[in-house]
Amino acid sequence: MANHGGKSVFIASVVIIFGLVIVGASFPEGFANAAEEALATITGLFGWFYLFSVFGFVIFLFGLALSKYGKVRLGPQDSSPNYTFFSWISMLLAAGFGVGLVFYGMAEPMFHFIDPPYGDRTAETEAAARYAIQYSYFNWGIHQWAAFSIVGLIIAYFQFRKGQAGLVSSVLSSITAKNPKVRPYASWLDVFAVVATVMGVATSLGLGVLQMNGG
């Protein structure tokens, strides 16, 4: 089984996460402004790449499902699911969307209704309401699931089909096996994945706290 980093990945991830927490707690306004500026910069530079990528994920997954590879199981070929289809969908909705869906299911349409993206519609009109729902469906519909699925599918294939470790770097196992010098960089990929995951979970918890506080 592949192992890229071990304790070093854990230690580096903890140091980075605690560093971000300390900076955020010490300088909340400056940290928030820096994060917003970074988001705006990345969106401005790579927004087109994001849109094309997500659209490409949808096309790729449809093609994969309809091809002969759609019958490949994420595990031994003779294996069977541990959960029913209904249980699996329930877990996806509860754990995949979670607080985000409950919070933004109402907040996002209202946000776009009051302030339509790019000023394409007049705010607080019937046209703005329809536009807001369209944007919300895009963010919470098949495109978002495609982004989830492409990452989950890759990791699950290498973990359950190939017997690799459940790490993002396992995708690079064939490359690191031939080029040992690349292996340390694979560890940093795992660190990035851990930090991004923790930040995502923190966002969901923060939204939950806002809802409870409002209630």
C-alpha positions, 0 to 999 in steps of 0.5 A: 500500500502506498504511503507518501509522507506519513507523520510528516503530512499530519504535522505539516497539516496541523502546523498550517491549520493552526497557523491560519486559525491563529492569524484569523483570530488575531487579525479577523478583519485583515484575514477576511479582507485578504481571503476575499481579495484572494478569492476575487483574484483567483476567480478573475484569473481562473473563472473561465478554467473553472467553468470549462472544467466543471462542464468537462466533468459532466461530459466525461462522467456521462461518457464514462457511465455509458461506456464499457468502463461504467461496469467496472466496480470500485472494488473486486469485480465480484463485490456487492454494495454494502448499502441500498440505493436509498441509504446511499442517496440519503447519506450523500444528501446528509453528508455531501450537502449537509449544512450547506444545502440547508443554509444556501438552499434559501440564502443563495436564491435570495442573495442573487435576487437582491443582487443579480450576478454581473447586474444582468437583471434588475434587482428584486423583480420577477426576472431576477427571481428566475435568474436567481433560481437558475444560478442556484440550480447551477451551483447545487445541481448536476455540475456540483455533483460532477465535481464531487464525483470526479474526485471521489471516483478517482480516489475510490478507484485507486483505494478499493480497486488498486489497493492504494492508500486513501490519499490524493497522492495515490493518484500519482503512485505510478509516477512516484514509483518510477521517479522517487524524487517526485515523492516528496511533492506528492506529500505536499499534495496530501497536505493541501488536500487535508487543509482544504478539507478542514477549511471546508468542514469549518465553513459548514460548521460556521454556517450551522452556528450562524443558523442556530444563532439566528434561530 
